């Protein structure tokens, strides 16, 4: 399940994210947090797979 979510996130971000100017102050920090959690999840999965 995690890999499905990570693949979907990569698909969304690889196309670029456009945000209306009035929402940038909220969306950019949230995108940073979201990317951080995605990278952390990917690292956990990798470490788990390596035993």
C-alpha positions as CSV (number, residue, x, y, z in Angstrom):
1,X,0.0,0.0,0.0
2,X,2.8,2.4,0.8
3,X,4.4,1.9,-2.6
4,X,1.1,2.8,-4.3
5,X,0.8,6.0,-2.4
6,X,4.4,6.9,-3.1
7,X,4.0,6.2,-6.8
8,X,0.9,8.4,-6.9
9,X,2.7,11.2,-5.1
10,X,5.6,11.0,-7.5
11,X,3.3,11.1,-10.5
12,X,1.6,14.3,-9.1
13,X,4.8,16.1,-8.3
14,X,6.7,15.1,-11.5
15,X,4.2,17.0,-13.5
16,X,4.8,20.1,-11.5
17,X,2.4,21.7,-9.0
18,X,0.7,25.0,-9.8
19,X,-0.7,27.0,-7.0
20,X,-2.8,30.2,-7.1
21,X,-0.8,33.1,-5.6
22,X,-3.2,33.6,-2.7
23,X,-2.6,30.0,-1.5
24,X,1.2,29.8,-1.9
25,X,2.0,30.8,1.6
26,X,0.1,27.7,2.9
27,X,0.6,25.2,0.1
28,X,4.4,25.5,-0.2
29,X,5.1,24.6,3.4
30,X,2.6,21.8,3.2
31,X,4.2,20.4,0.1
32,X,7.6,20.5,1.8
33,X,6.1,18.5,4.7
34,X,4.4,16.1,2.4
35,X,7.6,15.5,0.4
36,X,9.5,15.0,3.7
37,X,7.0,12.4,4.9
38,X,7.1,10.6,1.5
39,X,10.9,10.5,1.5
40,X,10.8,9.2,5.1
41,X,8.3,6.5,4.1
42,X,10.5,5.5,1.2
43,X,13.5,5.2,3.5
44,X,11.6,3.1,6.0
45,X,10.4,0.7,3.2
46,X,13.9,0.5,1.9
47,X,15.4,-0.3,5.3
48,X,12.7,-2.8,6.0
49,X,13.3,-4.5,2.7
50,X,17.0,-4.7,3.5
51,X,16.3,-6.4,6.8
